Amino acid sequence: MFEMKTSVGFETWQNIKYKMRASYLSIKTLAIYLGIPLQNSNITACTTYEIDKFQTTDMTSPKILLPKIGGKATDAKNDEWNANIINIPMIVSEDNPYDYKTAVKLRHKKIKMYRADDGFLEQTFNLLEII
């Protein structure tokens, strides 16, 4: 699964997780339809980015660091981004939208992109090294 962003920070990371959830569910559905056994250990989530904005001074709202009532306090930068893990919430409720008890934990690969002379982001990588 790939998600492409120009920059990634605390708020963007939460949005990425919801987009990854949609991709994850589509992949699982297709695998079931095709009769392919697919374990979570065989799925890698990838995020391409140019700028890492996981600095607290770059945040729009420091509230993003606070857990929801009854939720687990997490540090997205250290617990997920730097640890190459993504916790994708599966059951979302208004009371606790970041419920990690129901999250699917997947491998995550960061892919740093570079801006070329033509203004486009690019990077060369070996797909086999990711999976």
Secondary structure by P-SEA (a helix, b strand, c coil): cbbbbccccaaaaaaaaaaaaaaaaaaaaaaaaaccccccccbbbbbbbcccccccccccccccccccccbbbbccccccccccbbbbbcccccccccccccbbbbbbbbbbbbbccccbbbbbbbccccc
